[in-house]
């Protein structure tokens, strides 16, 4: 019961955090395009994920030193303060710099949440737990779009509200009586080679997901501005996208717990590519763009939870915090690439390039999955590392694969 109570506290904290995140991200895309230009807005979105990469290196060390709850509290507070800088210093260098700090904080809070949930789940239910996690996160971002409609996009109010929500998000964890996961081992750097050796499709899927989600969340509002949408329609488009991202999280999570995760990744990536390509034939002014955008996010957003589940099935249990950092790093790398290219593409090639890039973000993933030439395997089986008293790869000097299943997922 204690572990479930802790997991529930994590989910409530993440939901509150993502309401503020969704609000701030959308208003930043709109205000950045209006105050500066589409390329500057894209650059700000990209450096946000540079902060992701920095956080993936620093935060595991922080967790190893002081634990999950204290790290989350520090990061939530720092994120809240960084958001308050935007409306009072409307300068491109300041906005870009604050986005790095903001990205670091968000990255770290993701690592805390994902490693906590991975530690309290098993290979038989991990896909479902992480599906619930991403459902709550996407619902939070969607609610943030409706909050934006209420606050408006001008003035300091949306930033103040977003900052307050991020501060409030630390309360569920701070007040929870459930024990936090054990402190992970201290590593000099994230075990990138270990993760790539054990489950290479995990980081590749994370990169593809980062590109697609980065484009959708960061360049989506810019696409709306260039396409001539009103603020209300931009907010509606982003809300539809986030709600679309919720629709298939649970079914995909359940399927990935019963079927080989690699096959599920292949099918989801291929479907996402086809849907995004359909956006090229829909006029930008048509309301059907909302349907296409929602369908793309419905298919593509579960990719990240599949990557987490796939890696945590295979990695030694005591390496789950640094393994989560590797996935966040890969996701951040993709999210740097997506907005940076997307801002330039929309500026020079027009709004249609948005759909081309969304399709490209997932088109290569099935090819890479097949190119790995690893067996597609059977459904996930209980890992030895998930049972009490199992041998730890860290304590035995082994930092790679726990005896999960020989054929991979």
N, C-alpha and C positions, 0 to 999 in steps of 0.2 A: 504493500500500500504506500510505503514511503517513497519508493521509486516512482510510482504512478503520480503521487501528489507533486513530486518535483517536476515530472514531465508536464503536468498540467500547468504548473507555475511558469514553466518555460514557454508554453504555448500562449498563455495570456500575455506574458511580457512581449513576445514576438508580435502578436497581433496589434498591441498598442503601439509598439515601435513602428510597425509598417504602416499604420495610419499616418503617423507623422512623416515617415519616409515618402510615402506616395504623394502626400500634399506638397512636401518640399521639392521633390524631384520634378513634378509637373510644373510647379510655379517657376522653378529655375529654368526649365526648358523654354517656357513662354517668355519670361522676363529676359533671359539671356539672349534670345533671338531678337526681341524688341529693343533692348538696350544696346546690344552690340551687333552680332550677325550670326547666321546659321553656323559658319565654321567655328566661331568662338564658342557658341553653345555646344557644338560637338566636341571641341577641345576640353571644355569644362567637364562634360560627361566622361570623356576618356580619362582625364587625370583623377576623376573620382575613383576609377578602378585602378589607377596607379596606387592610390591609397589602399585599395584592396590587397595589392601585392605586398606592400610594406606591412600591412596588418598581418598577413599570412606568415610573415617571418617573425614579427615581434610578439604577437599575442600568445602563441603557444608557450613561449618562455615566461610570459607574465602569468599564465594559468599554472604552469609548473611551480612558480614561486609563491603565489598567494591564493590560488583557487579560482573556480568558475565565478562565484557570486561577486567577489570583490572586483574582479576584472570587468564584469558586465557593468557594475555600478560606475566605475571610473569611465568606461567608454560611453555609456549613456549620457553622463554628465558632460563630457567633452563634446559629444555630438550636438547636444542641446545648445551649448555655448557657441559652437561654430556656426550654427544656423542663424543665430541672432546678429552675426556680423554682416550678412548679405544686404539687408535693406538699408543699412546705414553707411556702407562704403561701396557704392556702386561703381567699382573700378574693375576692369577685366582681370588684372593681375591678382587682386584681392579675391575675387570670386574663384579664380582658378586655384589659388593657394588653399582657400577654405575647402574646396571640393576634395583636395588631397586628404586633409584632416578628417573630413566627414566620411570619406571612403574608408579610411583606416578604421574609424570607429565602427562603422556598419559591418565591415569585414570581421572585426574582432567579435562583435556580438553574434554574428552568424556562426563563428567557430565555437563559441561558448554553447549556443543552442544546439547545433548539430552534433557536437561531440557528446553533450549531455544526453540527447535522445538516443544516440547510437549506443551509449554505455548502458542504457536502461532497456534496450530491446535485444532481440535475438534474430538469427537469420530467418526464422519462420515468420516474424511479424515486423521486421525492420522496414520493409517497403510500405506497410500500412501506417506505421508511426510517422515516417518521414512524409508520407502523403498528407496526413493530417497537418503536419508542420507547415507544408507548403500551401495547403488550402487556407489555413489561418493567415499565413503571410500574404497571400494574394487577396483574400478578403479584406485584410487591413489596408493594402494598397488601393483597392477599389473604393473602400470607404473614404480614403484620403482624397479621391477625386471628387466625391460629393461634398466633402468638407471644403475643397477648393471652390466649388460653385457657391458655397455659402459665404466664404471669406472674401471672394473676389481675388483677382490676380494682382491688384495694385496695392501700394502701401506696405507697411510692415506687418499687418495683421496675419497673413498666411504664414509668415516666418515665425512669429511669436507663438501662434497656435501649434505649429509643427515642433518648435522647441519644447513647449510644455508637454506635448504628448511623449516625446522622447525621455523627458525627465520622469514622467509618470510610469514609463515602461519598466523602470528598475524596481518599482514597489513590489510586484508579485514575488520576485526572487528574494528581495531583501526581507520580506515578511514570511516567506515559506519556512516551515519547520522541517521540511524534508532534507535529508543529507545530500550534499552535492557529490558528484562522482569523485573518486579518489584522484589525487594529484598525479598527472602523467609524468613519465620520466623526462628529465631535462636533456634535450638534444641541442646540439650546436646549430643545426639548421633543419628545415623540414626534410623528411626522408623521400625526396623526389625519386631517386633511383629505385628505392625499395618499392614504392607504389607502382612505378612503371614496370618493374619486373613482375610484380604480383598480379596487377590488374590494369594493364595499359589502357584498356578501353574507358576506364573511369576518368582519368584526366582528359582524354580526348573528347569525351562526351561533355565534360565540364567546360572545356574551351568553346565547343560549339554552342552549348547553352548560354555561355556568357556573351558570345557574339549576338545571338538572337534576342536574348532578353535585354541586353544593353541597347540594341537598336530599338526594340519595342518601347522600352521605358524612357530612354533618353532622347531618341530621335523621333519617337512617335509624336510628341507635342510640336517639334520643329516641322515635321511633315504636315501637321494640321495647319500651322501658321502659313507655310508656303502654299498649301492647297487652298488657302482662303477660308478656313473654318473659323467660326466664332469661338470664343472662350468656352461657352457652354458645350459646343459640339466637341471641342478638344477634350474637355473633361469627360463627356459621354463616351468618346472613343476609348480613352484610357480606362474608364470604368468597365466598359465592355471587354476590353482586353484582359483586365485583371480577373473579372468574373469568368471569362472564358478559360483562363488559366486554372481555375478551380474545378471546372466541370469534370475533367478526366483524371485528376490527381488520384482520387480514391480507386476508381476502376483500374488505372494503370498500376497503382501500388499493389492492389490485390493480385493482379495478373502477374506482376513481377515476383511475388512471393510463391506463385504456383508454377510459373513457366521460367525457362532460362532467361535471365535478365538481358543477355546479349541479343536474343531474338526480339525481345520487347523493344530494346533500344533501336534496333534496325527498323522495325515496323513504324515506330513513332517518328523517327527521323525522316523516313521516306514519305510518310503522310504529310508531315510539316512542309516539306519541299513542294509537294504538289499544291497544297492549299495556298502557300505564299505566291507561287507562280500564277495562280488564278487572279490575284490582285492586279496583275498587269492588264487584264482585259476588262476590269471594272472601272468605269469613270470615277475620277477622284471626287466629284460632286455627289455621286450616288450614295445613298445610305447603305448600299450593299458592302461598301468598304468596311463598315462596322462589323458586318457578318464575317467577312473574310479575315479581318484582324482578330476577331474573337475566336474563329476556328483555328487560326495559326497558333495563338497563345494556348488554346485548349490542348493542342497536340504537342507543342514544343516545350511548354513550361515544365512538364513532368520529367524532362530529360535529366535535370540536375539531381532530383531525388533518386532517379535510377542510378546515376553515377555514384552517389553517396552509398546507396545500398550495395552496389556491386563491389566497391572497394572495401567496405566494412565487412562484407561476407568473407573476404579473402585475407585481410590484414590481421596481424596479431592484435588482440584486444587492447593491449597496453599502448599501442601506437595509434589509437583512434583519434586523439587530439591532434598530433602532428599530421596524420593522414588527412584529417578534415582541413588542416591548413594547406596541404598540397592541393586539394580540390578547390578550395577558395582561391588559391593562387592561380590555378588553371582557369577558373571561372573569371577571375579578375583580368587575366591576360586577354581572354576573349572579349571581355567587356571594354577593354581599352581599344582593341582593334575595331569593334563594331561602331561605336559612336564617332570615333575619329574619321573613319572612312565614310560613315553615313552622313555626317555634317558636310563634308566636302562634296560628296556625290549629289546630295540634294541641292546644294548651292550651285553646282555647275551643270547638272544633268536634269534637274527637276524632280518632282515628287515620285515619278514612276520608279526611280532608282531605289526608293525605299523598299519596294516589293522585290526587286531583283536581289538586293542584299539580304533580305529575310530568307528568300529561297536558297541563296548561296550558303547561308549560315548552317543549314542542316543538310545540304546536298552532298557534302563530302563525307559526312559521318557514316552512312552505310558503306561507302567505298573503303573508308579506313577500317571499319569493323571487319569487313571481309578480308582486307589486306593483312590483318593480323594473323590470319590463318590458324586461329585457335578454335578448338571444338566448341560448338554451340552449347553443349552440356545438357544437364538435366535441371529440374527445379531446385532451388536452394534447400540444403539440408542443414540440420542443427550443427553449429560449429563446436568443436571441442573447446575452443576458447570461451564460448558462451556459458559453459557449465562451471560451477564452482569447483575449485580444486584443480582445474586444468593447468597444464604447463604453460608458462608465459614465455613467449619468444624473447622478451627483453631480459627476464631474469636468467634465462639459460644461455644468453649471449646471442640468440637468434633474433634478427630484426625483420624477418620477412614474412613468410606465409604461414598462417595457422592451418592445421589440418582440417579444412572446411570441406572441400570436395575436390578431387583430383582433376576433374575435367574443366573446372572454371564455370562461370555463370554466363 
